[in-house]
Amino acid sequence: MIAIVDYKMGNLRSVENALSRLGAEYQVTSDPDVIRAASKVLLPGVGNAAEAMQNLRAAGLVDVIRSIRRPVLGICIGMQVMCRHSEEGDTDCIGIFDTDVRKFTAENGLKVPHMGWNTIHNLDSKLFKGIEGGSYVYYVHSYRPDLCSDTIATSNHGGMFSAALKYENFYGTQFHPEKSGDVGERILADFLAL
Amino acid sequence: MVAKRIIPCLDVKGGRTVKGVNFVGLADVGDPVELGARYAADGADELVYLDISATCEERATFSSLVERIADRINIPFTVGGGIASLDTAARLLDAGADKISVNSAAIADPGLISAIAGRYGSQFVVVAIDAKLAEDGRWMATTHGGRRLTDRELFAWAHEAQERGAGEILLTSMEHDGVCQGYPCDLYREFCATLDIPVIASGGAGSIDDIADVLTLGAADAALAASIFHYGTYTVREVKEALSAKGITVRL
């Protein structure tokens, strides 16, 4: 059973639909016991990092997430909260990935939010089995994690940033695999196959 | 680098596609889900579904349609048409829409943009503007499909929308919409340069060159088109391959 963590950060429907299309069984939950017992954990989320951390703390899930030893995939805000710190609301995060999250600067014509399809490069993980460097994935975000030793994919929008991160059993993507067409579905399938 | 997006727009009435190209192997062109899936498979970067229902009975079918679209389509999609309240936006979000677009209702009540963006985030809110050149030479926002001129100057209104939390602007020139003779690229270039958020150009595409022009000369981030896809003039893939051959970055 795959647990999709519900911590009141936006609609989970697109992640649910993506898992259904892959034929995976899942449960949407905020129950620590269900999350601990799950074979895989998905931490989606759209919105504000400060609110996301506040909701995780309120639900008593920060230590639960930290203690998981099975594969965890954070998507967008779900990945950002696993970094050290976010500039959004000057928020201390869970601190699994050894990097900080900073805002894009809208200068020299750079559009913020970074919205649309961009390429991923320097792919270095089983998460990208069968995915070629230069493949397009879908992004929509205004904050992004810096490059670090946990970076397993990069993208460029006014400079390189971490498109994906990995530390031990924890994975994160800044892009939305659930909205990234066939490439995204392959990445989710790779995660489910871990 | 972010790719320029090509976005087919489907008009829906009473849960059925009003216009639609007769794809080979697709028996029912009237089903918006099947048509959207076909566009997605053909390389569309996003889809826009516009509810043009005239009656409440027709409109009631829209959220269940949005659920079916969300189940099936693995790329982002926007829904619009008559969204005038936070409740309606919430219902469409719950049904699985990635974004909603607001138009006339936002002009009547700009607080609607702030309310929806404040609750669900800027990424969820596209503000559509139908602009018309007024007699005094200024571009003005219109409502009711371009029939009513408002007192809102295009650039000022777009800036207000951005400040209120719009994540994107969908700009249609009512002078050019539906005539398939190209976009007003000078207008788009000036418009895009003054905004931080992405701009989708809409209305006017009659050829691949028109689309190429608005994405380069016009500096638009995306082009939305209906007629050229619905009438089968070009497929999405043909358009994207031709744009790529012209050196424009697209997702292929």
Chai-1 contact restraints between the chains, C-beta under 6 A:
chainA,res_idxA,chainB,res_idxB,connection_type,confidence,min_distance_angstrom,max_distance_angstrom,comment,restraint_id
A,N11,B,L93,contact,1.0,0.0,6.0,A-B,restraint_1
A,R13,B,G96,contact,1.0,0.0,6.0,A-B,restraint_2
A,N17,B,A70,contact,1.0,0.0,6.0,A-B,restraint_3
A,N17,B,D71,contact,1.0,0.0,6.0,A-B,restraint_4
A,V46,B,G121,contact,1.0,0.0,6.0,A-B,restraint_5
A,G47,B,G121,contact,1.0,0.0,6.0,A-B,restraint_6
A,A106,B,D196,contact,1.0,0.0,6.0,A-B,restraint_7
A,K111,B,P198,contact,1.0,0.0,6.0,A-B,restraint_8
A,V112,B,D196,contact,1.0,0.0,6.0,A-B,restraint_9
A,M115,B,P198,contact,1.0,0.0,6.0,A-B,restraint_10
A,G116,B,V2,contact,1.0,0.0,6.0,A-B,restraint_11
A,G116,B,R5,contact,1.0,0.0,6.0,A-B,restraint_12
A,W117,B,A3,contact,1.0,0.0,6.0,A-B,restraint_13
A,W117,B,D45,contact,1.0,0.0,6.0,A-B,restraint_14
A,W117,B,R251,contact,1.0,0.0,6.0,A-B,restraint_15
A,N118,B,V2,contact,1.0,0.0,6.0,A-B,restraint_16
A,Y136,B,R251,contact,1.0,0.0,6.0,A-B,restraint_17
A,V140,B,Q123,contact,1.0,0.0,6.0,A-B,restraint_18
A,K179,B,P76,contact,1.0,0.0,6.0,A-B,restraint_19
A,G181,B,N74,contact,1.0,0.0,6.0,A-B,restraint_20
A,G181,B,I75,contact,1.0,0.0,6.0,A-B,restraint_21
